[in-house]
Amino acid sequence: MTIQTRPLGKTGADVTVLGYGAMELRGEPRGPALDDKDAGRLLSAVLDSGINLIDTSIDYGHSEELIGRHLAHRRDEYFLASKCGCLLSEPPPSATPPFPHDYRPENIRAGTEQSLRRLGTDRLDLLQVHMSPSPAQMETDHTMEALQALQDEGKVRFIGMSGTLPHLPDHIAMGVFDVFQIPYSAVQREHEELISAAVSAGAGALIRGGAARGAPADDKAWRQGPIGLPEGEGRARWESSGVEDLLEGMSRLEFVLRFTLSHPALSSTIVGTSSLDHLRSNVAIAENGPLPAELYESAKNRLRPPGGA
Ligand SMILES: NC(=O)c1ccc[n+]([C@@H]2O[C@H](COP(=O)([O-])OP(=O)(O)OC[C@H]3O[C@@H](n4cnc5c(N)ncnc54)[C@H](OP(=O)(O)O)[C@@H]3O)[C@@H](O)[C@H]2O)c1
């Protein structure tokens, strides 16, 4: 079996519905300990499994460097997405997200050039504005001009927005982004309709948090929970919904990941893992594809409504 591919909006790229989110490669103290050899094995396995989309960021510690070191020689095998607006120097270990961002041209250019060096490439397929700044801030900072200049120079092929409420509707209305990266899962449905709106407007949709940070997989992951929700909220939503009755023998993780894959507008969900076993199991789940349509509808009926907290 192979992982299904979908068009990424109008970019002309066909991306696997399961992508690889490389945040788990950031290293300690924010991420798990992972030595260079294990990171190399994991990244090779990502491509060997057929995944053709990798998402990273300046803000993910060692992630860009590891991708460059272990995968630059296979650069034509993956669609490479990173982010901009992040500061060049790593936040101190004591800092907690959200980290400060600077969307002015000088920082955007310096960050992109650093990403290209770290990633061992001469082009990013997608450069996403990180942390969903307001359109007003981007206008004041001349952010779009900076992105356009990098695109004109061939350093960046497509421009994206890592968008969330409250600014995401305005970002879609701007009509300038090729791709949106948006959080979504069975326990985090706030952006469900906006994902469809972004795609109806012609963009591609990358879904993050699609394994709900492993939320239903085990107790450790439940404590972590989806980014953007108060601690414990993902678990509370799952448990109060009664959706567990619908699993039909699937593991919770399989159900959640296939629920995410069922969003009709999804191009790819960029699931993060530091574990080879988890990667293999996510690939096997993705090969099973979306949930049957009736089951997806029943699950949505039990889970909280898209906009509701
Ligand atoms: N744009 C943004 O602001 C932003 C914010 C956050 C994330 N992202 C991107 O989105 C990607 C994914 O986001 P996310 O980390 O929030 O959500 P996610 O992919 O839903 O969850 C990742 C977490 O789930 C665990 N996991 C993965 N597969 C598993 C499995 N089969 N069984 C048990 N646990 C499993 C991973 O731990 P293990 O390492 O133990 O597998 C990891 O802690 C990131 O890597 C990053 O590329 C972007």
The ligand as an SDF file (V2000), in Angstrom:
LIG
                    3D

 48 52  0  0  0  0  0  0  0  0999 V2000
    2.6580   26.5960   12.8680 N   0  0  0  0  0  0  0  0  0  0  0  0
    2.7250   26.4150   14.1550 C   0  0  0  0  0  0  0  0  0  0  0  0
    2.5900   27.3490   14.9480 O   0  0  0  0  0  0  0  0  0  0  0  0
    2.9240   25.0300   14.6570 C   0  0  0  0  0  0  0  0  0  0  0  0
    2.6890   24.7440   16.0000 C   0  0  0  0  0  0  0  0  0  0  0  0
    2.8640   23.4270   16.4030 C   0  0  0  0  0  0  0  0  0  0  0  0
    3.2290   22.4530   15.5130 C   0  0  0  0  0  0  0  0  0  0  0  0
    3.4550   22.7540   14.2060 N   0  0  0  0  0  0  0  0  0  0  0  0
    3.8450   21.7260   13.2090 C   0  0  0  0  0  0  0  0  0  0  0  0
    2.8940   20.6730   13.2650 O   0  0  0  0  0  0  0  0  0  0  0  0
    3.5490   19.4270   13.5910 C   0  0  0  0  0  0  0  0  0  0  0  0
    2.6330   18.5680   14.4450 C   0  0  0  0  0  0  0  0  0  0  0  0
    2.0950   19.3260   15.5110 O   0  0  0  0  0  0  0  0  0  0  0  0
    1.8320   18.8630   17.0100 P   0  0  0  0  0  0  0  0  0  0  0  0
    3.0630   18.3430   17.6270 O   0  0  0  0  0  0  0  0  0  0  0  0
    1.1530   20.0060   17.6440 O   0  0  0  0  0  0  0  0  0  0  0  0
    0.7280   17.7230   16.8920 O   0  0  0  0  0  0  0  0  0  0  0  0
    0.6170   16.1680   16.5340 P   0  0  0  0  0  0  0  0  0  0  0  0
    1.3370   15.8310   15.3070 O   0  0  0  0  0  0  0  0  0  0  0  0
   -0.8220   15.8880   16.6560 O   0  0  0  0  0  0  0  0  0  0  0  0
    1.2980   15.4380   17.7780 O   0  0  0  0  0  0  0  0  0  0  0  0
    2.6490   15.1470   17.8790 C   0  0  0  0  0  0  0  0  0  0  0  0
    2.8300   14.4050   19.1860 C   0  0  0  0  0  0  0  0  0  0  0  0
    2.1350   13.1590   19.1000 O   0  0  0  0  0  0  0  0  0  0  0  0
    2.9730   12.0920   19.4550 C   0  0  0  0  0  0  0  0  0  0  0  0
    2.6930   10.9990   18.5120 N   0  0  0  0  0  0  0  0  0  0  0  0
    2.8110   11.0030   17.1690 C   0  0  0  0  0  0  0  0  0  0  0  0
    2.4710    9.8140   16.6560 N   0  0  0  0  0  0  0  0  0  0  0  0
    2.1130    9.0350   17.7080 C   0  0  0  0  0  0  0  0  0  0  0  0
    1.6800    7.6960   17.8230 C   0  0  0  0  0  0  0  0  0  0  0  0
    1.5340    6.8950   16.7630 N   0  0  0  0  0  0  0  0  0  0  0  0
    1.4000    7.2240   19.0640 N   0  0  0  0  0  0  0  0  0  0  0  0
    1.5590    8.0210   20.1670 C   0  0  0  0  0  0  0  0  0  0  0  0
    1.9710    9.2940   20.1080 N   0  0  0  0  0  0  0  0  0  0  0  0
    2.2510    9.7940   18.8960 C   0  0  0  0  0  0  0  0  0  0  0  0
    4.3990   12.6000   19.3070 C   0  0  0  0  0  0  0  0  0  0  0  0
    5.2200   12.0280   20.3040 O   0  0  0  0  0  0  0  0  0  0  0  0
    6.3620   10.9580   19.9190 P   0  0  0  0  0  0  0  0  0  0  0  0
    7.5670   11.7460   19.5340 O   0  0  0  0  0  0  0  0  0  0  0  0
    6.5170   10.1860   21.1980 O   0  0  0  0  0  0  0  0  0  0  0  0
    5.8240   10.1170   18.8060 O   0  0  0  0  0  0  0  0  0  0  0  0
    4.2600   14.0980   19.5490 C   0  0  0  0  0  0  0  0  0  0  0  0
    4.4280   14.4120   20.9080 O   0  0  0  0  0  0  0  0  0  0  0  0
    4.8360   19.8610   14.2840 C   0  0  0  0  0  0  0  0  0  0  0  0
    5.8440   18.8630   14.2180 O   0  0  0  0  0  0  0  0  0  0  0  0
    5.2060   21.0900   13.4970 C   0  0  0  0  0  0  0  0  0  0  0  0
    5.8240   20.7360   12.2790 O   0  0  0  0  0  0  0  0  0  0  0  0
    3.2910   24.0310   13.7630 C   0  0  0  0  0  0  0  0  0  0  0  0
  1  2  1  0
  2  3  2  0
  2  4  1  0
  4  5  1  0
  4 48  2  0
  5  6  2  0
  6  7  1  0
  7  8  2  0
  8  9  1  0
  8 48  1  0
  9 10  1  0
  9 46  1  0
 10 11  1  0
 11 12  1  0
 11 44  1  0
 12 13  1  0
 13 14  1  0
 14 15  2  0
 14 16  1  0
 14 17  1  0
 17 18  1  0
 18 19  2  0
 18 20  1  0
 18 21  1  0
 21 22  1  0
 22 23  1  0
 23 24  1  0
 23 42  1  0
 24 25  1  0
 25 26  1  0
 25 36  1  0
 26 27  1  0
 26 35  1  0
 27 28  2  0
 28 29  1  0
 29 30  1  0
 29 35  2  0
 30 31  1  0
 30 32  2  0
 32 33  1  0
 33 34  2  0
 34 35  1  0
 36 37  1  0
 36 42  1  0
 37 38  1  0
 38 39  2  0
 38 40  1  0
 38 41  1  0
 42 43  1  0
 44 45  1  0
 44 46  1  0
 46 47  1  0
M  CHG  2   8   1  16  -1
M  END
$$$$
